[in-house]
């Protein structure tokens, strides 16, 4: 136990101590400058939200209060959590609609714009009603505190450290319990009751290669579905929580408490303790239950004709262009994401445009089939936590993109036959239908307070839009027949079509507006036990409404799911998406409007028998909760230290000082450090002080994210070398400016990061307590990293196209000693020559110019095997080539032994360094070629490693060296 605590303290000190950036753990976050936050307290919750969203903030707080006791019962007993004090940050500026918990600093942040996906929000009246309780599970999980053990020791240094430890378990365990809890709030709500969520688990476990327990719990790196840890973790935890054994009642707190005490044993041992079963036994039971389910449902079903199918290949939302071709979005393990024209007879595809589409589904075909209107997320130039959803047209003739909306934050565009364009705009937790005016503005046309529009489709033959909306948790289709500005009251939603008991996922029209196509499935009334086979109604399938006859037919009988259907121009063929394990197939089948119809008792068509919730135009009342007066959020009021930790300092190598040797005996320094930030991470700071060689040393830094570039101030007084009779010490101050920038993001990424460090430093060599030499210098160090049109498919180990440049230079603008100047620049070009095999090819060049030797750390500049070679002053050029070839994408591991192997690959390299004057001559060079094997692994669920072992041949010396990293 003492050894483990010593190791934990050493690792902690190493991670929190950084001589150049004291605020590395508590980083800052730049938020949009126009956003103003206010703060209210509500019992244990400190709600920090954007001004103007009082109703949404109170609603979210009410939902958290309602779920607190049930969540505490699931998470905490018998291990006790702290007296919960949770900052809840609500923002309305990011359209990604996400929620998360951060332990550094401890808070949950929820994005108010409502999620469009019907998979997640079905059954819930509000978006915050599901995301808030889900994140509350994570927060209470992080806040667990066992009576003794490693976690308690970390808690003494800072509660955020213990929270980090608690959440550093496999992602599937963290998310699995949260999905389980969210699925027990309302009947049929939550992902465990969502057919399009559970279908992926059934497809995987009924396949020839069912998931292992490690695959259910660990986040996949190269294998679909990429949210496997949500799917597998939720079902695995559900089995453990619902089985009829005494251990099932407290399986989570027993497991979490053991891990809190003894994390060095790994999560697998904690799970064994919490369940009383070996992880292998749990895996076998899950597989056995899936096998029994498969045997129950083994009867063949009618098979459509597969147009496109491959492992990792996802097609979404097809539209017919003519009787032989459809357009669909597609992406794959080795396929660039975009819009593709696909021949349904041969399966051949041609890329129209490398275009990002939100959720791969939010785009619509114009009435004349000349273009599509796409929705995509556009990141903010300077804020990494803001992405706006915008609309952009793409021509189908040449793939050219039209003008994109700017700061309109609209999605799901539909063009009417008369040319009018309608879309959906988020307004916090609700949505409104808007219309584009001649000037490019979007004017609001509906004003309901309980409507969340999921999808829209315009009839090709009438001035009417089918609007699929979530109202009160129910999914129904409403009729929207746009009026005119002269009569604003004509813009209303009218009840139109529903399949009571079924959840609708999408809507489209046949070619003449007679047939309306939807996909639908029945949610479970309670979380599905993994061994329980679903009914046929719980599988998503395609239904068609004949609007003339008012009858509904079910056109598919899919094992795992059929959706996003389109009817061919001659009304003879359906194209739709069928889910199978690890892929979304594009398939076609005959359309038969005469097959047995769905019972009229199961259909609501029109307003006469409508049972859907009323559409509201006023805000609903929020239950009474503690709710303090609002006050402006002031970061300085929340800057109390969050971590107090031990500092263990050794000495940096300064081997260029001839008078001393880095090998001289150097006493270790001991001291304390503190760090802190406010909940919004506007300010962050850190300071360390330690005693070494009978002297007190210190470092401190502070950073501010309220402006761009982000400024930081650093102060330091530290030793760099200690010997028996002398020491080398530095003191000084530095001002840093940092600006991360996103230039473009649409399949191809163009990003940059620019920095400028201004430092004054005084270096002293002290012998026998008397200063013998002193050098002062003021230095400028600009740096830049720029990536231009980088693109990487899911199984590429490095980008397959684009350029990457990085450069740094250091200049003494004033010094009373020897002037130091240096420039280092590197550029890499990624070549897509063999990208169909996920082969990565990188060609690089670099230059270094230094007035004195060893101005920079040049280990990565020099050829492999020659990293210890010392470059003298002068200008040098490097040429480099590298190739990486994946051999196996394992994406599997062990639970008891916390090792997860992601991929194994072979690599080859070659590089040469010479003076710039000898680039085309025969002057001295340092060159190496070689090859080896590499592996990407994950240790203890949190540490990602890229390990390589190979041989490097020194061309000039004609020797072979073993190289590794």
N, C-alpha and C positions, 0 to 999 in steps of 0.2 A: 504494500500500500504506500509506504513512504517513497519507494522508488518511482511508482506511478505518479505520485504527486510532484516529485522533483522533475520528472520528464514533462508533465503538464505545465509546470511553471516555466521551464526552459523554453518550450514551444510557444507558450503565451508571450513571454518576454521577447522572443525573436520576432513574433508576428506583430507585436505592438510597437517595437522599437525600430525606428528607421531614421538615420541621421539626417536625411534630406527631406523627409515628409512625415512630420509627426502626426498628421491627421489622416493617415492612410486608412485606418479602420473606420473611423467616423468621417466619412467623406462628405462633401457638400453636394447639393443638387440644385441646379438652376431651374427655376419655375418661371412661367411666362410673366413678364414684367407687369402686365395689366391686371393680373389676378390679385385680389385683396382678400385676406382671410379674416374671419372672426372666430371667436372661441366661446363656447358655453360648456358648463359642466352638467352632467346628468348622472348622479350616483357615482359609480366607479368609472364612468366614461368621460373623458375630456374630448368633446367634439369640436374639431377644427375644420371649418368648411368655408367655401367661397361665399362672399357676401351676395345676398340675393336668393339663396337657396335654403331659407329657414324651414320651410315646410318639408322639404326632402330630408334635411338634417334631423328634424324632430321625428320624422317617420322612421329613419334608419336607427335612431337611438331607441325608439319604442320597440323595434323588432329585436334589437340586441338585448334589451331588458327582458323581453318575453322568453328568450331562449337561454338566458344565462344559467338558471338553475338546472335545466335539463342537460345542458352541456357540461356543467360542473359535475353532475352526477355520473356522466359517462367518462369524464376525463380524470377526475381528481381522486375519488375514493378508491383505496385507503390512503394513497399518497396525497398529501395536502398541497394545494397550490397556495401561492401568496394571496394576500388580500388584494384582489385584482385592481389595478389602476392602469387603465388602457387608453392611450391617446387614439382617437379615431379621426383620421384625416379623410375628408370628402372633397374630391375635386370634380369639376364639370368640364375641364378643358381637354381631357383626353378621350377620344372616341373609341379606344380599344375596349372599353368596358371590362376592366380587370379589377381584381381585388387581391391583396397580398398582405402578409405580415412580415415585418422586418424586426429582427432582434437588435440591430445596430443602426439607429436607436430603436427601442421597442415601440412599435406602433402598428396599427392596421391602416391601410389606405384603400379606399373604395372609390372607384370612378363611377360617377352618377349616371352618365349616358347609358341608356338601357341596352343590354345585349340583344342583338337581333336573333341569334340562334334559338329556334324553338326547342332544341334538344335540352337545353339547360333550364330555361325559364318556364317551361310548361308547368301549369298547376299553380304558379305563384302569381299573386296579384301585383307585386312590385319586384323590380330587379334587386333592390336592397334586401328584400325579404328572404332571398336565398343566399346572396353573396355575403351579407353581414353575418348570419349565423355560421356559414362555412368558415369565414375568417376568424370568427370567435373561437372555434375549435382549435385552430392553429395557435391563437394567442394563449388560450388556457393550457394547451400542450406545452408551449414554450415556458409558461410560468410555473410549471410543476417544480416542486422542491422536496427532495427526499431528506430524511432526518440526518443522514451522514453519507459521506462518499466524496468522489471527485466533484460532483456538481455543487455540493455545499461549499467546498473550498473555493471554487470559482465564484460562487455567489458572494462570498466574503469580499472578493475583489471588485465585483460588479455584477448586478443581476443580469445585465445584458449578456455577460459571458456564459452564465448558466443557461440562459434561454437559447443561446447559440448551440450549446452542447445538446440540449434536449431536442432541438430540431435538426441535428446533424445525423439523423437516421435515414434509411432508405426513403426516397420520395414517395413510394407507394404506400408506406405505412403512414406518413404524414398526411397525404391526400386521401388515403383510403378511409380513415376514421372520419374525416371531414365530410366526404361524400356520403358515408353511411349516415351521419347525423343530419345532413341537409335533406336526405331522402325519407326522414321520419317526421318532418315538420307538418306537411299537409298530405292527405291521401293522393297518391298518384304523382306527387311532386318530387323533384330531385332526380339526379342522374341514374340512380339505381332503379328507378321506375320508368326511365326514358328508353323506349325500344331501340332507338338508334345508338344508345350508349351500350346497352346490354348485348346487342347483336354482335358487337366486336369481341366481347368475351366469349360468347357461344361459338362464334366462328373460329376463334383461336383454339379453344379447348376441345373442340370437336374435329380439329384438323389432324393430319397425320403427325404433326410435330407440335403437340400442345405446349403451352408455356410452362417453364419451370417456376418455382417460387421466386427465385432471384429475378427472373424476367417480369414477374408480376409486381415486384417491389421496387426494382431499380429503373431509373429513367433511361430509356433506350437512346443510343447514340446514332444508329444507322438503320433502324428497322421500324417500319410502320406497324401499328399506329404509333405515332410519336407521343401520344398521351397514354401509352400502354400502362404506365404506373398508376394513372387515375383508374383505368378500367380494371386492371388486375388487382391493384391494391384494395379497391372498394369491394370487390367480390370476395377476395381472401379474408378481409376483415369481417365482412358480413357473415361468412361461414363460421368464423371463430366466435363472433358475438352472439349469434342466434342458435348455436347448437346447445342441446339440453345437457349441459354439464355445469357443475359449480364454478369451474374456472372461467366460464364464459361471461359471468357477471362482472368480473373485474379484470378481464384479459388485458385491456389497454393500460390501466394504471399499474398493474403488476409488471408489465413489460417495460413501460416508460420509467417506472421507479428504479428497476434494476439497472437499466441503461444509465440513468442519472448517477447511480452510485459507482458503477464499474464499466465505464464506456470503453476502456482499453480491451475488454474481452470481446467486443464486437456486438452488433445488433443481433446476430443469430443466437448467441448464448442468452441474451435478454429475452428474445422471443421464446426460446426453449423454456426459460424459467417462467415466463408469463402464461404460457399455454399448457405446460406440462408435456409437450410433445416435441420431438425432434422436427426441425424444419422439413426434413425429407418426408416425414409422415404426413405433415400438413399438405405438402405438394401431392403426395400419392392420393390422399382423400379427395382433393380438388379434381384431380384427373379422373379418378374413379367415378365421381359424380357426373362429370361431363361425359364420360363414356356411357353411363347408363342413360343419360338424356339423349345421347346420339342414337342409342339403340331404340329408344321409344319413338324417335322421329326419323327413322332410317328409310321410310318409304320415299321412292323417287317422286320428284315433282316435275311438272312440265318445264323443259329447258328451252330458253330462248337461244337465238343465234348470237354468239359472242363476236363483237366487232374488234374490241381491243382489250387485252388482258395480259398482265405480267406482274410478277411480284414487285410491290412498291409502286405500281403505276396507278395513278388516280385520275379518272375522268369525272368531270362534274358538269351539270346543267347543259345538256345538249339542246340545240335548236336546229331545225331543218332549214337548209338553204335551198334544196330542190329534192327531187325524189331519190337522189343517190348520195348526197353529201349532207353532213351535219357539221355544225361548229360546236366545239366544247372546250372548256379549259382542261388542261392536263399538266401533270407533273409526275416525275418518276425518280427512281434512284439515280439514273443517269440521263434524265430528260429535263431540259430547261423549262421552267414554268412559263405558261403562256396560253394564248388562244390558238387552237388548231382546227384546220379544215380536215375532216375525216371522211374517207370513202367507206360507206357502210357495207359495200360488197366485198372489198378486199382488206379493209382495216388500215390501208395506207393513210398516213397523216402528213400534213404539211403545215408548218408553223406560219401563222399569219402575223403574229406579233408577240414578242416577249413582254407580256403585259401582266402586271400584278392585278389580281381581282380579289376583293375582300371575301374571305371564306371560300374562295374559288367558285362562288355561286352568285354573287351579287352583280350580275350584268344582264342586260336585256337586248333583244334584237329589234332594230328599227322596223317599222311596217314595210318599207321597201327592200329590206334585207341588204342594204348597202353598207351598214355600219352597226356596231353594237355600242351601247352605253354602258360603261364599266364604272364600278365603284372601287376605289383603292385608298389605302391609308397613306397619308403624306406626312412624314416626320417634320417636326419643327427644326429650323436651321440650327438653333443653339440649345434647346431643351431636349434632353434625351427621354423625358417622360411625357412628351406630348406628341400625339399623332392625330391629325385631323382626317376625317373621312371626306373625300371629294369625288366628283363625277368627271369622267373623261370619255369622249367618244373615240372609237377606233374604226378606221375604214377597213372593210373586208376586201377591198380591191388590192390595196398595196400595204396594209398594216400601218399606215400613217396615223399618228395620234392628233386629235384636235385639241383645242384649247381646254385646259383643265380648270375647273372652278377653283377659286382662291378664297380660303377662309369662309366658305359657304357652309361647310359641314353638312352636306347632304349625301344621301345614299339611296340605293334601290331606284334608279331612274327608269321611267317608262315614257316612251314617245307615243303619242296618240296618232291615229291616221291623219288628223288634220295638222300635225306638226307640233302641237303643244307638248311641252315636256313637264312631267310631274315627278316629284321625288319625295323622300322622307327626310325629315330633319329632327334630330334629337333636341329636346328641351329638358335637360336634366333627366329625370327618370321616365318621362313620357315622350311620345313622338307626335309629330304633326305632318300632314301632307302639305307640300308646298308646290307652287308653280313658278316656272321661270318666266320672267317678263322679257319684253323685247330688248331691254337694256341690260339683261344678264342678271338682274336681281331675282331672288326667290321670295315670293309672297306667300304667307301662310294662308291655307285654305280651310283647315279644320282646327278645332280648338277643344278637343276632348281631354279630360284629365286622367282617364283610366285606360287609354288605348295605347298599345305598343304595336306598331305595324311591323310585321315580320317579312312580308314579301308582297309585291304588287305585279299584276300582269294586265296589260291593256288588250281588250277585245279587238281583233283585226277587222271587224265588220260593224262596230257600233261605238258610239262615244261613251264608253263605259270601262271602268277599271275594276277588276276583282282584287280586293284588298284582304289579304290574310293577316289577321290581327289577334293578339293576345288581349283579351278583355276579362279582367277578373280571374285570370289563370286559365281561361277557356280559349281554345283555338277555333275560330270561326271565320268564314269568308263574308265580307260585306261588299255591297255594291256602291261604287262611287261614280256618279255621273256628273262630271264637272259642269258647273254653270258658268256664269260670266260675272265680271266685276260689277255689272249693273244690278245683280241680284246676289249678294254675298250669302244669303240664307240658303241658296241652292247647293252650296258645297257641304253635303252631309253624307254620312255613312248610313246605308240602309241594310238591314238583315237580308241575307241572300241564301247562304248554303252552309250546312253543318252536318256532321256525322256524330251525333251525341254519343259520348263514351269513347270516341276516337280522337286522337290528337293529330291535327293537320300540320304538314311540314312544308308544303310548297304548292304553288298553283300555276297553271299555264293554260293556254287556249289552243284548240284545234285551228286549222287554217281558215275556216269560214265563220268562226265564232259560235258554232253550235255546241261543240263539246268543250267542257271545262275539265281539266285533268288535275288531280291532287294525289298526294301520297299521304297515307294515314295509318295509324296504329293505335291500339289501346294501351295506355299506361297501366302498370301494375298498381294495385291499391295499397301495397306495402312492399318494402324492399324484397326483391326476389331472392330466395335462398338459392345458392349456386347449383344445387342438385335438382331444382324444380324445373321441369320443362315448361317453356312458355306456351300459351295457347296460340292458335293461328292468328287471332286478332292482335296479338302483341308483337307481330312481325310487320314492319312497314311494307305496304303494298300500294299499287297504283289503282285508284278508283276514278271513274269517269262519269260525269254528270251530263246527260243529254238535256240541254236547257229547253228543248222543244217539248219533249215528252215528260220531263221531270223525273226520269228514272236514273238510277245509279248502277253501274256494273263494276265488278272487281276484275281487273284485266291481268293481274299477275298473282303468282303463288310462290313467292320467293322464300327460300329457307332462312336467310338472314336479313334481307331488306331490298326493296325495290322502290325507287323514288326518282323525282326530277324527270318526269316523262314529257315527251314531245310527240305530237301526232304529225305524220308525214303529209305533204300537200295533197296527196290523193286519198287521204284518210284510210289507208290500208295498213300502215305499219306504225308501231310504237317504238320509239327509241327511248331508253331510260338507263338509269344507273343501277347496277346490282352489286351489292356488297358481298365480297368473299374475303377470307382471311388475307390480310396484308394488301388488299387491292380494292379499288372501285372500278368494276368492269363497265364498259359501254356495251350494251346489248340491244338487239332489236327483236321484235316478235310481232305476229299478226294482231291487228286490232279487230275485235269482234264485238260490235255493239249489241248483238243478239244473245250473248251468253246470259245465263240466269242472273237476274237483277238482285240487288240488295233490297231487303224488305223495306217497304215504304215506312214502316214503323221506326226504322233506323235512320231515316233521312229527314232533315228539315230543309225545306226549299221555299224561300219567301218568308213573309212576316206572320202568316196566319198561325203556324204552330211553333213560332220561335220561342225558345226557352233560354236564350243567352242572356247574360247580364246586361243591365241597362248601361247605355253610354252616358257618361257624366261630363258636365261642363264646369263643375265646381269641385274644389278640393274636398276630399273626404276627411272626416274628423280623425285626429290622432288620439289614441288613448292617453290619459293623463299620466305623465311621468315627471320626475324631477327635471327642472329645466331652468337654469340660471339665466340671469341677464347676459346679453351678448356684450362682449368687449373686443376691441381690435386685438388681433394676434401680434404680440411683440416678442420676437425671438430672444431678446436679451433676458426676458423673464424666465427662460427655460434652459439656461446654460449651466446649471449645476453639474459638477463632475459626475460622470456616469460610470467610470472605471478607475480604480486605484490598483495598480499592479506592481509586482517586483521587477526591477531592472537588473539584468546581468550583462555587463559590458566587458568584451575583450577588446583587443586593439586592432585597428585596421593596419594592413600591410603598407609600409612606406619604404620599400626596398631601394628607392632611388636616393635615399640619404646615405652617403658613404660612411659617415661617422658612426652610424648605428646599424645594428642588424635586426631584422624582423624576428630572428630566432632568439633574441635576448629574453631573459625571464621577465615576464610582465604580469604584475598582480591583476587579478580580476576585480572589476568594479561592481559595487552593489548599491542599489538605491531604489527609488520609487518613481512611478510615472502616473500621470492622470490624463484622461481624455474626456471630451464631452462634445455635445452638439445639441441643438434644439430639435423638436420633433419633425419640423419641415426641412431640417438640414440646411438652413440658411447660413449659419455660422458653425464652424467646427474648430476645435483647438486641441492641443496636446502639449504636455511639458514633462520633462524627465530631469531628475537630479540624482547624481550618484557620487560616491566617494571612491577614489581610486588613487593609489600611490600617495595617500595622506592628503589629497586635495579634493575639493568639491568642484564638480563639473555639472553643466546643465545644458539643456536644449529646449526650445519652445517654438511653437508655430501656431498660426491662426489663419483661417481661410474664410472668405466671404463669397457667397454665390448669388448675391442680389443683383450683380451686374455682369456683363460680358465685356472683356475677358475677366475671369475670376481672379481676384488678387489674393495673394498670401504673403505673410510676413514670417520670416524665420530668424531666430536668434540662437547663437550657439557659443559655447566654450567647452572644448573637448580635447583630449589627448589623441594623437594619432600613432604614437610609438612611445613605449616606455622601455628603458633599459636599467641596468644596475646603478648607473651614475648619471644618467641623462634622460631627457624626454623631449619629444616634439609635440607642441600643442598649437591649437588653432582657436581663434575667437573671431566672431564677425556677425554680420547680419545680411539677410537677403530678402529681396522683394521678387515674388514670382507672379507671372500673369499666364493664365491658361485659358484656351478657347477651343473646345471641341465643336466641330462644324459638320453638319450633314448637307452636302451639296445636292444630291439626288438619290432617290431610292425607289426604283421601279424594276424589280428583278435584278438589274445591275445596281450596284451600290457605289456611290462616290462620296467619300467621307474624308475628313481631315482633323488633325489636332495640331494646334499651334501654341507654342510656349515661349516665354522670355524670362530668363532668370538674371537678376541684377544682384551682384554680391560684392560686399566688401569683406575682406578676410585678412587677418594678421597671423602670420605663422612665426613661432619662436622656437629656437633650439636652446634648451636650458641645460647647463651642466653644473652640477654641484650647487643647485639652487640659484645660479646666476645666469642671466640671459647672455648668451654669447653672440647670437645673430637673430635678426628680426627682419622679416620681409612683409611688406604690406602691398595689397593689390586690390584693385576694383575691376571686376570681370563682368562681361556681358556674355550670356549663353543663349542665343536663340535656337529653337528646335522646331521641327515640323515633321509630321507624318501624314502622307496623302495617299489615299487609295482611289484609283480611278477605274470606274466600270468593272468592279470586282463582281464575280458571280461564282457561286458554288452550289452544286447539286447535293442532295442529301448524303450521298456516299462518296463524295470527293473528299480526300484527306486535306487537300489544299485547294485554293480557288482554281477554276479551270480557265479563266480569262481575266484580263485586266492588268493594271500596272500598280505597283506599290513602291512609293518613294519614302525614304526617311533620311533626315539629315539633322546634324547638330554641329554647332561651331562654338568655340570658346575664344574670347578675345580679352586680353588685359587692356583696358582703356587707360589705366594708370597703374604704375608700380614703381617701387624703389629698388626692385631687384631685377632678375632676369625676366625679360618679357616672354609670356607664354601665349602662343596662338595655335589654333588647330581647327581643321574642318574635316568632318566625316560625312560622306553621303553614300547611300545605298539605293539601288533601284532594282526591282524584280519585275519580270514580265512572265505572266502565266499563259501557257500555250494550250489551246483546246484540241490539239491534234489527235489525241487518243481518249477524249473525254467519254466516249461511249463505253469504255471499259473502266471508267473512273480513274484513269491514269493521270497523275499530276505531274506536270512538267513546268519547271521554273528555271528561267534563264536570268542571270543577274550580273550586274556590274557595280563596282564600288570604287570610291576614291577616298584617300585619306591624305591630308597634308598637315604636317606638324612642325613647329619650329624646334621643338625638343623631342627627344624620344619618349615613348610611353605617355604621350599627352592624353590618349584615350585608352580604355580597356579594349584591346583589339582581338580578344579570343575568338569572337565570331567572324572577324574580318579575315583572319588567316586561314589557310587550308587546313583541313582536319588532319590531326596528327602533328601539327606544327603550332599548336595554340600557345606554346611557351616561347616561341620565337619572338625576339625583341626587334621591332622596327626602329631604325634610327630616325633622325630628322629628315625631312624631305617630303616629296609627294609620291604616293604609291597608288597603283591601280590594281583592282582585283576583277577577274572574270570567273564566273561560277555557273555551273549547271547542275540540276538535281532532278531526279525522277523518282516518283513514289508509285508503286504498284500494289494495290490491295490484294491480299491473298485470301483472306477470310474475314467476313463480318460476323463475329461470334455473337456479340450482344447477349452474353449470358455469363453467369458466374456462380459463386457459392454464397450461401447465406451464413452458415456457421463460421466459415473462414471468409472474412469480409474482402473478397477480391472479385472484381467484375471485369472480364476481358471484353473489350469493345471491338477491336480489330487487330489483325496481324498483317503486316505488309513487308515487302522488300523495297530496298532503296539503293540507288546508285548516285554517285556524285563525282564531280571533277572541278578543280579550281586552281588558279594560279595567281600569284602576286608578284609584281615587279615594279621597279621605278617607272614613273610616267615617261621618262626619257627613253626607256627601253621597251615600250609597248610593242613597237614593230622591229625591234632589234634583237640581238642575241645576248643581252646583258644578263646579269644574275637574276634568277627567279626562285621562287619557292612554290612548288606545285605538288598536287596530290590527286589521285583518283582512287576510287574504292567502291565498296558495296557492303550491304549487310541486311539484317532483319530488324524490324521494329514492331512494337506492340503498344497499343493504347489501352490503358487499364484505369480502373477506378478503385481506390483503396478506401475502406471505411466509409463508403458512400459519398465522400466529399472531396477527396484528393484525386484529381485527374492527372495522370502521368503519361508522358510519351517517352518510352524507353527504346533506345537503339543500341545495337551491338554490331560492329562491322570491322572490316580491315581497310586500312588506308595505305596506299603505296606511294612513298615519297619518290617522285620522278627523278629529282636531282641526286638524292642520296642513295636511291635504289634500295630502299629498305621498307619493310612492312611493319605497320604499327596497329595494334588493336585500339579501336576507338569506340567510345560509348558515351551515352549521356542519359 
